[in-house]
Amino acid sequence: MQKLILALMLLAALVLSACESEQFAKTGQIKGRVLHKYTNEPIREAEIFTSPPTSHVLTDADGEYEIEGVEPGTYKVYADAEGFRPESTVVVVTAGHVSRADFRLEPGPDIAPSSHEILESR
């Protein structure tokens, strides 16, 4: 009986793994890091969003972020953090691949439109 349960658990894990691999093969990812332009220190909780819209994420303690399940296409990626000038860059996402969008934000006034303003204007 234990062997049957173990075999069923292994089968379930393989099926889930195959589903995740298939999903990644149809979509791509955007990953990156946000750093202070002059000190190279990571900027935590920087807001990352895209146009056209995908996910809206924040950077972690190391300034890193990841957006998964992104449909193939061209995206403008925005990085914004309180006390810094916002930046954007364009990335091309392809199925099954990771596209990088790294930022080095300069201290200054936060003058960018919010993600809500950008998304509402579309």
Beta strands, then each sheet from edge to edge (+ up, - down):
strand 1: 28-36
strand 2: 47-51
strand 3: 57-58
strand 4: 64-70
strand 5: 73-80
strand 6: 87-93
strand 7: 98-100
strand 8: 103-105
sheet 1: 4+ 1- 7-
sheet 2: 4+ 1- 8-
sheet 3: 3+ 2- 5+ 6-
end
